Amino acid sequence: MYLTKEIKKEIFSKYGKSENDTGSPEAQIALFTYRINHLNEHLKTHKHDYRTQRALLKLVGKRKKLLRYLKQRDIERYRKIIKELNLRK
């Protein structure tokens, strides 16, 4: 399995307030980004896997909504997470 407990703890401890902080927007955005990158690699080899393609689009939409929320609430946190994850420009 590509997403183990250890990987989740690492992501949450790095981007959240602690390794148990699963609810902060930064932690969720980081987790979605990890999953999106994994699905992109999968789709490079399996071009006709349409279920995975749909799941990827749903994840991108969820991440986009969280980024929009974070941008409206706290622009500094938004800029920090964008810079750390290399999501924009």
N, C-alpha and C positions, 0 to 999 in steps of 0.2 A: 504494500500500500504506500502511496506516495506521501500521504499526509499523516504522520504518526504523532503521538502525544508529545514526543520530544521536540519535533519541529514546531508544533503549535506553541509549546511553552517558550521556545526560543523566540518566536515571532512576537508573542504577547509580552515577553519580558523586554524585548528590544524596543518595541513601538508603543506598548501600553505603559501604565504606571507600575505594574508588577506582572508576574507571570500568571496571576489569577485574574487580571483585568482583561476580560474578554469583551466588555461592552463599550469601551471607548471607540470613537470613530476611527482614530488612528490605527488601533489594533485590528479592527475589522477591515479597513482599507488595505492594510498590509497583508492580511490573510487572503483577501480576495485577489490581490495582485499576485501572490504566490500561486494560487489556484489557476488564475488566468494564464500565467506563464507556463504552467504545466500543461494546460489544455492546448495552448498554442503549439507546444512541442509535439503533443499527441496528434494534432490535426495536420502537422507537416508530413507525417508518415501515413496517416489514414484520412485521405482527403474526402472520402464519401461517408464519413461517420457523422450523420446529420443530427443525431441525438446529442453528441458531444458539442457540435456546433451551436445547437440551440442553448445548451447549458452555458456555453461560453458567452453567448449574447446576453443571457439573463444575468450572469455574474458581472459583466461589463456595465449593465444597466444599474445594478445594485451599487457598484462602486461609484458610478457617476452620481447617483442620488446622495450617497454619503459625502462625496466630495463637495457637492453643492451645499449640503447642510452645513458642513464644516466651514466652508467659505463664508456663508451668511452669519454664522455664529462667532467665529474667531479666525480672522484672516491670517494671523501670525502662525497659528497651528496648521492652517491649510498650507501656507507657504513652506513650512518646515517639512511636512509629510510629502509634499510634491518634490521637494529637493532631495530628501532621503531616498525616495523610491524611484526617482528619475522618470516621473510620469509625463511631464510636459517639457517642451522645448529644451 
